[in-house]
């Protein structure tokens, strides 16, 4: 999942935005972006996915019992980047794994005294959204408005939203709460429905440096790919000024005060150029970048347990069950509506 991608229908955000200058995450995933990010997740130092997968594997039976239970379940995987046939394959694999897990066990329906056969057991539907988080909200709204049985008291359908990969932490806390609350109400979650969310809470600077550090060749290529794509999107003048992407330096650091890890790309020289304000008008705005300026790429908040419980509560959710790694800094929460 990406950081804060929000190219909602019809809106346009330039690849570099002012305030603190930020690179639009869409630019990071263009071209080779997804492949480069996959290389990051497979590197030795990037522990996040391995820890989460390990928790899922070690607790799969219990997670299944709590999250899927004995009813028909619709699993909606929230995937936050806009581009990726690879993600379609991941959804297919997830659906098959869930179906195989169901068929490999006997289930008791409510009120039944005999185990059901695999053919009459729970049915698993898996739906994935390869788009922005706002697009995911629109897709959820459309899907459930077109399938009233999901929200009928007469159905045994249950919904389980999966938000894995710790991208919840890429948002500012208030934004994360608002988005989580939006998923709860757009999907019209009932008390029997749930959200399974994976969150990394590691605050060990050495471990974070190994996962995100400035010495990482994979992160450097990924960040430079974003600059190269931004230059192409902004047009000829920007491309001429920004084209030497290899000269841009990837910078990563731990912000102990706000308990977050932050990533930047550092400008090699002074540059300025004019870009179109939008696709339709002829108006232009000027972008100025100073030598040594840090352009914001992404961040990852590393919350403690009490902070997460408060954020979930603000989103209208309570923790039904949780699982962790041995270090207790990689967590998987099963959330239900309050």
Secondary structure by P-SEA (a helix, b strand, c coil): cccccccccccccccccccccccccccccccaaaaaaaaaaaccccaaaaaaaaaaaacaaaaaaacccccbbbbbbbbcccccaaaaaaaaaaaaaaaaaaaacccccccccccccccccbbbbbbbbcccaaaaaaaaaaaaaaccccccccccbbbbbbbcccccccccaaaaaaaaaaaaaaacccccbbbbbbbbbcccaaaaaaacccccaaaaaaaaaaaaaaaaaacaaaaaaccccccbbbbbbbcccccbbbbbbbbcccccccccccccccbbbbbbbcccbbbbcbbbbbccaaaaaaaaaaaccccccccccccccccccccccc
